[in-house]
Amino acid sequence: MVMPFAFALNAELSDVPSVFEFPVRDDLRGVISYGAPQLDVPVCLNVNENPFPLPDDVVDAVTEAVHLVAKGLNRYPQRDAVELRQELSGYLYRESGVQIPWQQIWAANGSNEVMHQLFLAFGGPGRLAMSFDPTYSMYPEYARDTFTNYISFPRGADFTIDIAAACQQIIENRPTLVLVTSPNNPTGTALGAADLTKLLATARECGAILIVDEAYAEFRRVGTPSALELLSEFTNLIVTRTMSKAFGMAGTRLGYAAAADPAVVATLSVVRLPYHLSSVTQAVAVAALAHSQSLQAQVATIRQERDALQEWLIAQGLNVAVSEANFVLFGTFSNRDRIWQRLLDQGVLIRVTGPAGYLRVSIGTPTENDRFRAALMSALRDEGQS
């Protein structure tokens, strides 16, 4: 008896063998999808979320915006998200002091989609993307999905990039895309303006676009510049950001890019899917941007908590990467998986990521950070490391 095709699709959920051999791409066979554990525990500090709920004034504004837009959901969304891009331009001027015309700003469903579209537009077969490890683990997946070759070079022991060596690698390998994350994930380290300028100049000479991923830019210390300040000088620069972190809007899925050349935005509009940003997403993001000052108050608290937690971890004798983001990478542990499990057993979820022996903890509320400290102290005692 032949099973219905729809039932065969779900065969992995039962003991019934599939009746169809799916022609999965060879490079995808056996690959597990990206994603951190989503567990129901009291303290979730593993995916770098803003731990604070949206302020009441933002909730009210978002609710009103969604109510208004709901009346027109029978129509497709505004395809080019002009109002949203105008509001993003205004926010970047307030946050970084850089005036960027809205025509040079692009928005999509999270900075992940923005980056994926950049790979679609400027990567592809026969082209190369380059980055510096440890860094965001999705970069090679963007490359895989777009059939772009990918190489990475190790950072130093302090997780900084050897700029002279990096420039030489750009000259020798001639990539189309160079990816630099600042502040870097998972280390939290930021790249200075002088070093970034050298990388941009070398990339430009070699015909490469340099993408600076600033997903955590709002958490940087006072005096640390944004790559946005170099847009007027380097036409090969693209800066990506997100509303998932500092804005506390991870559930909205809104990322964006600022490009030195409006031709970048024109090219991205070619590879995007039709009507890629829903009317609801656009309305929620516009409402939140109008209340950026309320949300920035949360950022100041997170910065203070981060610095205090870093000092505490160092006082425990641990190696800590000095972070300018909303997380801290710390170690080293002979068995980091066991430390992670001991924390989880106490209701605290952090992340196993980065170099061997290290763990990463997101900055939570003061109460959550205290829970983490207590759980880590208990785990270290159990392991004989305290």
C-alpha positions as CSV (number, residue, x, y, z in Angstrom):
1,M,0.0,0.0,0.0
2,V,1.4,3.4,-1.0
3,M,1.4,6.0,1.8
4,P,0.0,9.5,1.1
5,F,2.9,11.8,0.1
6,A,2.1,14.3,2.9
7,F,2.4,11.4,5.5
8,A,5.6,10.3,4.0
9,L,7.0,13.8,4.5
10,N,6.7,13.3,8.2
11,A,8.0,9.8,8.3
12,E,11.0,10.8,10.5
13,L,8.5,11.3,13.3
14,S,7.3,7.7,13.2
15,D,8.6,4.2,12.5
16,V,7.2,4.2,9.0
17,P,10.0,4.5,6.3
18,S,9.8,7.3,3.8
19,V,8.6,6.4,0.3
20,F,10.5,9.2,-1.3
21,E,14.2,9.9,-1.6
22,F,14.5,13.7,-1.4
23,P,17.1,15.1,-3.7
24,V,18.8,17.1,-1.0
25,R,22.0,19.0,-2.1
26,D,25.1,17.0,-1.2
27,D,26.6,19.8,0.9
28,L,23.4,19.9,3.1
29,R,23.2,16.2,3.9
30,G,23.7,15.6,7.6
31,V,23.9,19.3,8.4
32,I,22.1,20.4,11.5
33,S,20.3,23.8,11.4
34,Y,21.8,26.8,13.3
35,G,20.3,27.6,16.6
36,A,21.0,28.0,20.3
37,P,19.1,25.8,22.8
38,Q,15.6,27.3,23.7
39,L,14.9,25.9,27.1
40,D,12.3,26.8,29.7
41,V,14.6,27.8,32.6
42,P,14.4,30.7,35.1
43,V,17.5,32.5,33.8
44,C,18.2,32.6,30.0
45,L,21.5,34.2,29.3
46,N,22.6,32.4,26.1
47,V,21.4,34.4,23.0
48,N,22.4,38.0,23.8
49,E,18.9,39.3,24.1
50,N,18.0,42.5,25.9
51,P,16.7,41.1,29.2
52,F,14.3,44.0,29.9
53,P,10.7,44.0,28.7
54,L,9.8,47.0,26.5
55,P,8.8,50.1,28.6
56,D,5.1,50.8,28.8
57,D,5.3,53.8,26.5
58,V,6.9,51.7,23.8
59,V,4.3,48.9,24.3
60,D,1.5,51.4,23.9
61,A,3.0,52.9,20.8
62,V,3.6,49.5,19.2
63,T,0.1,48.4,20.1
64,E,-1.5,51.5,18.5
65,A,0.7,51.1,15.4
66,V,-0.3,47.5,14.9
67,H,-3.9,48.4,15.4
68,L,-3.8,51.0,12.7
69,V,-1.9,48.9,10.2
70,A,-4.2,45.9,10.8
71,K,-7.0,47.7,8.9
72,G,-4.9,47.4,5.7
73,L,-3.6,43.9,6.0
74,N,-5.6,42.9,2.9
75,R,-3.0,44.9,0.9
76,Y,0.6,44.2,0.4
77,P,3.1,46.1,2.5
78,Q,5.0,49.2,1.3
79,R,7.5,47.4,-0.8
80,D,10.5,49.7,-0.3
81,A,9.8,50.5,3.4
82,V,10.5,54.2,2.7
83,E,9.1,55.6,6.0
84,L,11.1,53.0,8.0
85,R,14.3,53.7,6.2
86,Q,13.8,57.5,6.8
87,E,13.3,56.8,10.5
88,L,16.4,54.6,10.6
89,S,18.4,57.5,9.0
90,G,17.2,59.8,11.8
91,Y,18.1,57.3,14.5
92,L,21.6,56.7,13.2
93,Y,22.2,60.5,13.2
94,R,21.0,60.7,16.8
95,E,23.0,57.6,17.9
96,S,26.3,58.1,16.0
97,G,26.2,61.7,14.7
98,V,26.4,60.5,11.1
99,Q,23.9,61.8,8.5
100,I,23.1,59.0,6.1
101,P,20.4,59.6,3.4
102,W,17.6,57.1,3.7
103,Q,18.3,56.0,0.1
104,Q,21.6,54.5,1.3
105,I,19.8,52.5,4.0
106,W,18.4,49.0,3.5
107,A,16.1,47.0,5.8
108,A,15.2,43.4,6.0
109,N,14.0,40.6,8.4
110,G,16.9,40.8,10.9
111,S,20.5,41.5,10.1
112,N,20.8,37.8,9.2
113,E,18.6,38.4,6.1
114,V,20.5,41.6,5.3
115,M,23.8,39.6,5.4
116,H,22.3,36.8,3.4
117,Q,21.1,39.3,0.7
118,L,24.6,40.8,0.6
119,F,26.1,37.4,-0.1
120,L,23.4,36.9,-2.8
121,A,24.3,40.2,-4.4
122,F,28.1,40.2,-4.1
123,G,29.1,36.6,-3.5
124,G,28.3,33.5,-5.5
125,P,30.2,30.8,-7.5
126,G,33.8,31.7,-8.0
127,R,33.8,34.5,-5.4
128,L,35.4,34.5,-2.0
129,A,34.3,35.8,1.4
130,M,36.9,36.3,4.2
131,S,36.6,36.7,7.9
132,F,38.6,36.3,11.2
133,D,37.9,33.6,13.8
134,P,36.5,33.3,16.3
135,T,33.5,35.3,15.0
136,Y,29.8,35.0,14.2
137,S,29.2,31.3,13.2
138,M,26.6,32.1,10.6
139,Y,29.1,33.7,8.1
140,P,30.2,30.3,6.6
141,E,26.5,29.3,6.3
142,Y,25.7,32.4,4.3
143,A,28.5,31.5,2.1
144,R,27.3,27.9,1.8
145,D,23.8,28.9,0.9
146,T,25.0,31.3,-1.9
147,F,27.8,29.0,-3.2
148,T,30.4,31.5,-2.2
149,N,33.9,30.3,-1.2
150,Y,34.8,31.1,2.4
151,I,38.0,31.4,4.3
152,S,38.9,32.7,7.8
153,F,42.1,33.5,9.6
154,P,42.7,33.3,13.3
155,R,42.6,36.3,15.6
156,G,45.4,36.7,18.2
157,A,45.5,35.4,21.7
158,D,43.7,38.5,22.9
159,F,41.1,38.1,20.1
160,T,42.2,41.1,18.2
161,I,43.0,41.1,14.4
162,D,46.6,41.4,13.3
163,I,45.9,44.2,10.8
164,A,49.1,43.9,8.8
165,A,48.6,40.2,8.4
166,A,44.9,40.7,7.5
167,C,45.8,43.2,4.8
168,Q,48.3,40.8,3.4
169,Q,45.7,38.1,3.3
170,I,43.3,40.4,1.4
171,I,46.0,41.2,-1.1
172,E,46.9,37.5,-1.6
173,N,43.4,36.0,-1.7
174,R,41.5,38.8,-3.5
175,P,38.1,38.2,-1.8
176,T,34.9,39.9,-2.9
177,L,33.6,40.3,0.6
178,V,35.6,40.9,3.8
179,L,33.6,40.5,7.0
180,V,34.6,42.3,10.3
181,T,32.4,42.1,13.4
182,S,32.7,45.0,15.8
183,P,32.0,44.5,18.6
184,N,32.9,40.9,17.7
185,N,30.7,38.0,18.6
186,P,31.5,35.9,20.6
187,T,34.5,37.9,22.1
188,G,32.9,41.3,22.4
189,T,36.1,43.0,21.2
190,A,35.9,46.2,19.1
191,L,38.0,47.4,16.2
192,G,39.5,50.8,16.3
193,A,39.1,53.4,13.6
194,A,42.8,53.4,12.5
195,D,42.8,49.6,12.1
196,L,39.5,49.7,10.2
197,T,40.8,52.4,7.9
198,K,43.7,50.3,6.9
199,L,41.5,47.3,6.2
200,L,39.1,49.4,4.1
201,A,41.9,51.0,2.1
202,T,43.4,47.6,1.3
203,A,40.1,46.1,0.5
204,R,39.3,49.0,-1.8
205,E,42.6,48.6,-3.7
206,C,41.8,44.9,-4.2
207,G,38.2,45.5,-5.3
208,A,36.6,44.1,-2.2
209,I,33.6,45.2,-0.2
210,L,34.2,45.4,3.5
211,I,31.1,44.7,5.7
212,V,31.3,45.8,9.3
213,D,28.7,43.9,11.4
214,E,27.7,46.3,14.2
215,A,24.9,44.2,15.7
216,Y,26.1,45.2,19.2
217,A,27.2,48.8,18.4
218,E,24.9,50.5,20.9
219,F,26.7,48.7,23.7
220,R,30.1,50.0,22.9
221,R,32.0,52.2,25.4
222,V,31.9,56.0,25.2
223,G,34.6,57.0,22.8
224,T,34.6,53.9,20.7
225,P,33.6,55.1,17.2
226,S,31.2,53.5,14.8
227,A,32.2,52.4,11.3
228,L,29.4,54.7,10.1
229,E,31.8,57.6,10.5
230,L,33.9,56.2,7.6
231,L,31.1,55.9,5.1
232,S,31.9,59.3,3.5
233,E,35.5,58.2,3.0
234,F,35.2,54.7,1.7
235,T,32.7,53.7,-1.0
236,N,33.4,50.0,-0.4
237,L,32.0,50.1,3.1
238,I,28.7,48.6,4.3
239,V,27.7,48.7,8.0
240,T,25.0,46.3,9.2
241,R,23.0,46.7,12.4
242,T,19.9,45.3,14.1
243,M,17.0,46.2,16.4
244,S,17.1,42.8,18.0
245,K,19.7,43.7,20.7
246,A,19.8,47.2,22.1
247,F,16.2,47.9,21.1
248,G,14.9,44.8,22.8
249,M,13.0,43.9,19.6
250,A,14.4,40.4,18.9
251,G,10.9,39.2,18.2
252,T,10.3,41.9,15.6
253,R,13.2,40.7,13.3
254,L,14.4,43.9,11.9
255,G,17.9,44.5,10.7
256,Y,19.4,47.1,8.4
257,A,22.4,48.2,6.5
258,A,24.0,51.6,5.7
259,A,26.0,51.8,2.5
260,A,28.4,54.4,1.3
261,D,27.0,54.0,-2.2
262,P,23.3,53.9,-3.0
263,A,24.1,51.4,-5.8
264,V,24.4,48.8,-3.0
265,V,20.7,49.3,-2.0
266,A,19.7,49.2,-5.6
267,T,21.4,45.8,-6.0
268,L,19.9,44.4,-2.8
269,S,16.5,45.3,-4.1
270,V,17.1,42.9,-7.0
271,V,17.9,39.9,-4.8
272,R,15.2,40.4,-2.1
273,L,12.0,38.5,-2.3
274,P,8.9,40.5,-3.2
275,Y,7.3,42.4,-0.3
276,H,9.9,41.0,2.1
277,L,9.1,43.2,5.0
278,S,5.6,42.9,6.4
279,S,3.4,45.9,7.1
280,V,3.4,44.8,10.8
281,T,7.2,44.6,11.0
282,Q,7.5,48.0,9.5
283,A,4.9,49.6,11.8
284,V,6.4,48.1,14.9
285,A,9.9,49.2,14.0
286,V,8.9,52.8,13.2
287,A,7.0,53.0,16.5
288,A,10.1,51.7,18.4
289,L,12.4,54.1,16.7
290,A,10.3,57.0,17.8
291,H,11.0,55.9,21.4
292,S,14.7,55.1,21.1
293,Q,15.5,57.4,24.0
294,S,13.5,55.2,26.4
295,L,15.2,52.1,25.1
296,Q,18.7,53.7,25.4
297,A,18.1,54.0,29.1
298,Q,18.1,50.2,29.3
299,V,21.4,50.1,27.3
300,A,23.1,52.2,29.9
301,T,22.1,49.7,32.6
302,I,23.3,46.8,30.6
303,R,26.7,48.5,30.1
304,Q,27.1,49.0,33.8
305,E,26.1,45.4,34.5
306,R,28.5,44.1,31.9
307,D,31.4,46.0,33.3
308,A,30.6,44.8,36.9
309,L,30.3,41.2,35.7
310,Q,33.6,41.4,33.8
311,E,35.4,42.6,37.0
312,W,33.8,39.9,39.0
313,L,34.8,37.2,36.6
314,I,38.4,38.5,36.5
315,A,38.4,38.5,40.4
316,Q,37.6,34.8,40.3
317,G,40.8,34.2,38.4
318,L,39.2,33.6,35.0
319,N,40.3,34.7,31.6
320,V,37.9,37.4,30.3
321,A,37.8,39.0,26.9
322,V,37.2,42.7,27.5
323,S,33.7,43.2,25.9
324,E,32.0,46.2,24.3
325,A,28.9,44.2,23.7
326,N,26.1,42.8,25.9
327,F,27.9,39.6,26.7
328,V,31.1,38.3,28.1
329,L,33.4,35.5,26.9
330,F,35.2,33.8,29.8
331,G,37.3,30.7,30.6
332,T,39.2,28.6,30.4
333,F,37.8,25.3,31.5
334,S,39.2,21.8,30.9
335,N,35.6,20.6,30.4
336,R,33.4,23.6,29.5
337,D,30.4,21.3,28.7
338,R,30.3,20.1,32.3
339,I,30.4,23.6,33.7
340,W,27.6,24.6,31.3
341,Q,25.5,21.6,32.5
342,R,26.2,22.4,36.2
343,L,24.8,25.9,35.5
344,L,21.8,24.6,33.7
345,D,21.1,22.2,36.6
346,Q,20.7,25.4,38.7
347,G,18.4,27.0,36.2
348,V,20.9,29.2,34.4
349,L,21.3,28.8,30.6
350,I,24.5,30.3,29.0
351,R,26.2,29.4,25.7
352,V,28.9,27.0,24.7
353,T,30.6,28.9,21.9
354,G,33.9,30.4,20.8
355,P,37.4,28.9,21.3
356,A,37.9,25.7,23.1
357,G,37.6,26.1,26.9
358,Y,35.5,29.2,26.8
359,L,31.8,30.0,27.6
360,R,29.8,33.1,26.8
361,V,27.2,34.7,29.1
362,S,24.7,37.3,28.0
363,I,24.1,40.3,30.3
364,G,20.8,39.9,32.1
365,T,18.9,41.9,34.7
366,P,20.8,42.6,38.0
367,T,18.9,39.7,39.6
368,E,19.7,37.3,36.7
369,N,23.3,38.3,36.8
370,D,23.4,37.5,40.6
371,R,21.8,34.1,39.9
372,F,24.6,33.5,37.3
373,R,27.3,34.4,39.8
374,A,26.0,32.1,42.4
375,A,25.5,29.2,40.0
376,L,29.0,29.7,38.5
377,M,30.6,29.8,42.0
378,S,28.8,26.5,42.9
379,A,30.0,24.9,39.6
380,L,33.6,26.1,40.1
381,R,33.5,24.6,43.7
382,D,32.2,21.3,42.3
383,E,35.0,21.3,39.7
384,G,37.7,22.3,42.2
385,Q,38.4,25.5,40.4
386,S,37.6,27.9,43.2
